[in-house]
Amino acid sequence: MKQKTSKEEEVNLYYFDNGQEQEETIDDIMKRKKTKEREKRIEQRKKEDFDDQFDFDTETVIGMTNKNKIKQEEHKKQEFTKQQRKRNKTIRRIKRIIKIVILLGIIIGAIIFATCSPIFNIQNIEVLNNNRVSAENVISLSGINKNENIFRFIATKAISQIKQNAYIEDVKIKRVIPNKVQIEVTEREPKFSIPVLGEFAYISTQGYILEIGQNELNLPVIYGLQTEEENIVAGKRINEKDLISLETILKITSAIEDAGLYNKVTNIDISNKNDYSIYMQEEKKTIHLGDASNLSNKMLYVVTIIEQEKGKEGDIFANGDLNSNFKVYFREKLT
């Protein structure tokens, strides 16, 4: 390197690798340094940006990978939970089936024991609340026998058979373990009688025909019913028209009972709906009621006249309208 004397402080000579001599000032050198430093900083920044970008991409990739792993693990957990639930459900079902089988086995064993063991053979059959139908008749109709197993008879069938007797309205059968049967009956009560072919048919307040025979119960005889004689059979009911008439008869008998005269009634004739009549053989009197209105008031007058005209045979007329100043009166029968 050679130096120039005139500008010694300002100029330096450099030889580059290509062998050419260059002349530079200090300012140029400083500029060149600054340029190199700036280029270096730019390069450093680019490198840092690249590293940052790489780190971001790496974090993104790692984040995505972690999310996928989490999803996979959650999916595995869900699958495991489903399988566990399915397995538990199967186990519960099997346990339930086992319990049912065991229970059925116990029940079947108990049934076999109960139906075969002599401990449960019937030793006593008791009939309750029967008055008109004998206990023997009820037991015979039921088809239940002593020494048979208490669980082998069918209660509904026995009830149906007992109800074949017209007097029986309702039946309850109770098994008293180990060897007793109770049969509780509700009987129909005969209230009236109907003349039929020289005999009498007893009927209840519901119109059931209970029995046909002689009028040994001294029940009031009803005249004027229209049920045909061939249809008057024990266990049947009187026809629909007569059932309607029976409602009126019950009103009349209720008024008679309230007046204390029911036991004296021999017969009731409803042939004429405008003039119902009652005959009392003991009092030798026929009571004409007219229609079924004002029965209670009419019977009050009838009671008074019966007491006043004791021993006299005749007719009591209460068949007028009491609200129109009609007076109940007695007409003695002429001999």
VEXTI-75120 format. One record per residue (C-alpha): x, y, z. Coordinates in steps of 0.25 Angstrom, whole numbers, padded with zeros to 4 digits, always signed. Layout:
// VEXTI-75120
XYZ;...
END
This chain:
// VEXTI-75120
+0000+0000+0000;+0005+0014-0003;+0000+0027+0003;-0001+0041-0003;+0005+0053+0005;-0005+0064+0001;-0017+0057+0007;-0011+0048+0017;-0022+0049+0027;-0033+0047+0018;-0029+0036+0008;-0025+0022+0009;-0022+0012-0002;-0028-0002-0001;-0025-0014-0010;-0036-0023-0013;-0035-0037-0016;-0036-0034-0031;-0023-0026-0030;-0029-0013-0033;-0025-0001-0025;-0037+0007-0019;-0037+0021-0013;-0047+0024-0001;-0050+0035+0008;-0053+0033+0023;-0067+0037+0020;-0068+0026+0010;-0062+0016+0020;-0072+0020+0030;-0084+0019+0020;-0079+0006+0016;-0078+0001+0030;-0092+0006+0033;-0097-0001+0020;-0091-0014+0025;-0096-0012+0038;-0110-0009+0033;-0109-0021+0024;-0105-0029+0035;-0117-0025+0044;-0126-0027+0032;-0120-0041+0031;-0122-0043+0046;-0136-0038+0046;-0139-0047+0034;-0133-0059+0042;-0141-0055+0054;-0154-0054+0046;-0151-0067+0040;-0149-0073+0054;-0161-0067+0059;-0169-0072+0047;-0163-0086+0050;-0167-0085+0064;-0181-0081+0061;-0183-0092+0051;-0177-0102+0060;-0186-0097+0071;-0198-0098+0062;-0194-0112+0058;-0192-0116+0072;-0205-0110+0076;-0212-0117+0065;-0205-0130+0069;-0209-0128+0083;-0224-0125+0080;-0224-0138+0071;-0218-0146+0083;-0229-0140+0092;-0240-0143+0083;-0235-0157+0081;-0234-0159+0096;-0248-0154+0098;-0253-0163+0087;-0246-0175+0094;-0252-0171+0107;-0266-0170+0101;-0264-0183+0094;-0260-0189+0107;-0271-0183+0115;-0281-0188+0104;-0275-0202+0105;-0275-0201+0120;-0290-0197+0121;-0294-0208+0111;-0286-0218+0119;-0293-0213+0132;-0306-0213+0125;-0304-0227+0121;-0300-0231+0135;-0312-0225+0141;-0321-0232+0131;-0315-0245+0134;-0316-0243+0149;-0331-0239+0147;-0333-0252+0139;-0327-0260+0149;-0335-0254+0160;-0348-0256+0152;-0344-0271+0150;-0341-0272+0164;-0355-0266+0168;-0362-0274+0158;-0356-0286+0164;-0360-0283+0178;-0374-0280+0173;-0376-0292+0165;-0370-0300+0177;-0380-0294+0187;-0391-0296+0177;-0388-0311+0176;-0386-0312+0191;-0399-0305+0194;-0407-0313+0184;-0402-0326+0188;-0400-0325+0203;-0411-0332+0211;-0409-0320+0221;-0418-0312+0211;-0429-0322+0210;-0443-0316+0213;-0448-0320+0227;-0459-0310+0229;-0469-0302+0220;-0476-0291+0227;-0489-0284+0221;-0492-0270+0227;-0504-0261+0226;-0514-0272+0220;-0528-0272+0225;-0537-0278+0214;-0527-0286+0207;-0521-0298+0216;-0505-0299+0217;-0506-0313+0211;-0513-0307+0199;-0502-0296+0198;-0491-0306+0199;-0497-0315+0189;-0499-0304+0179;-0484-0299+0181;-0478-0313+0177;-0468-0311+0188;-0465-0324+0195;-0458-0327+0208;-0444-0334+0207;-0441-0327+0194;-0430-0317+0193;-0434-0303+0197;-0427-0297+0185;-0432-0306+0175;-0447-0301+0174;-0450-0289+0165;-0457-0279+0173;-0464-0272+0162;-0470-0285+0157;-0475-0288+0171;-0481-0274+0172;-0488-0276+0159;-0494-0289+0163;-0499-0284+0176;-0506-0273+0169;-0515-0283+0162;-0524-0283+0174;-0533-0271+0172;-0533-0267+0187;-0518-0264+0186;-0514-0250+0181;-0499-0250+0184;-0488-0259+0189;-0474-0257+0195;-0465-0269+0197;-0453-0268+0206;-0442-0278+0208;-0437-0279+0222;-0423-0285+0222;-0420-0296+0224;-0433-0304+0223;-0446-0296+0224;-0455-0290+0214;-0466-0279+0217;-0477-0276+0208;-0485-0263+0211;-0498-0262+0204;-0508-0250+0202;-0522-0255+0201;-0534-0248+0194;-0546-0246+0202;-0560-0250+0197;-0569-0238+0198;-0582-0242+0190;-0588-0253+0184;-0595-0255+0170;-0606-0265+0167;-0602-0275+0156;-0609-0288+0152;-0615-0290+0166;-0602-0287+0173;-0594-0275+0177;-0581-0269+0172;-0573-0262+0183;-0566-0249+0177;-0556-0240+0183;-0556-0225+0182;-0547-0226+0170;-0557-0234+0163;-0550-0247+0164;-0558-0260+0164;-0553-0267+0176;-0562-0279+0178;-0575-0285+0174;-0584-0292+0184;-0595-0290+0194;-0596-0276+0200;-0591-0281+0213;-0584-0268+0216;-0597-0260+0216;-0591-0250+0207;-0600-0239+0200;-0605-0245+0187;-0603-0236+0175;-0614-0236+0165;-0614-0229+0152;-0599-0232+0147;-0598-0236+0132;-0586-0246+0132;-0591-0259+0125;-0592-0271+0134;-0583-0279+0126;-0572-0269+0128;-0574-0269+0143;-0562-0278+0147;-0553-0278+0159;-0540-0270+0156;-0547-0261+0145;-0553-0247+0147;-0566-0242+0143;-0567-0234+0130;-0564-0220+0128;-0578-0214+0129;-0580-0221+0142;-0566-0216+0148;-0572-0202+0145;-0585-0206+0152;-0576-0212+0164;-0571-0198+0166;-0585-0193+0169;-0588-0205+0178;-0575-0202+0186;-0580-0187+0188;-0594-0192+0193;-0588-0203+0202;-0578-0193+0208;-0590-0183+0212;-0597-0196+0218;-0585-0199+0226;-0583-0185+0231;-0598-0186+0236;-0595-0199+0243;-0605-0207+0234;-0596-0216+0225;-0598-0229+0233;-0613-0227+0231;-0612-0226+0216;-0618-0238+0209;-0617-0234+0194;-0614-0222+0186;-0621-0220+0172;-0614-0211+0162;-0623-0215+0150;-0630-0201+0150;-0618-0190+0150;-0628-0180+0154;-0633-0187+0166;-0623-0196+0173;-0630-0204+0184;-0625-0212+0196;-0633-0223+0203;-0631-0226+0218;-0638-0239+0221;-0636-0237+0236;-0643-0224+0236;-0653-0228+0225;-0651-0215+0218;-0646-0211+0204;-0639-0198+0203;-0640-0190+0190;-0628-0181+0188;-0631-0175+0174;-0617-0172+0168;-0604-0173+0175;-0604-0158+0179;-0604-0153+0194;-0603-0167+0199;-0598-0163+0213;-0609-0154+0216;-0620-0164+0210;-0614-0175+0220;-0616-0165+0232;-0631-0164+0229;-0631-0179+0226;-0625-0183+0240;-0635-0174+0247;-0647-0180+0240;-0642-0194+0242;-0642-0191+0257;-0656-0184+0257;-0663-0195+0249;-0656-0207+0255;-0663-0220+0252;-0672-0214+0241;-0670-0220+0227;-0670-0210+0215;-0662-0200+0207;-0653-0188+0210;-0653-0178+0199;-0640-0170+0199;-0640-0169+0184;-0643-0154+0183;-0634-0141+0182;-0631-0137+0197;-0626-0124+0192;-0640-0121+0187;-0647-0123+0200;-0650-0138+0197;-0654-0145+0210;-0650-0160+0212;-0662-0168+0216;-0667-0182+0219;-0678-0189+0213;-0683-0201+0221;-0687-0214+0212;-0701-0217+0213;-0705-0231+0216;
END
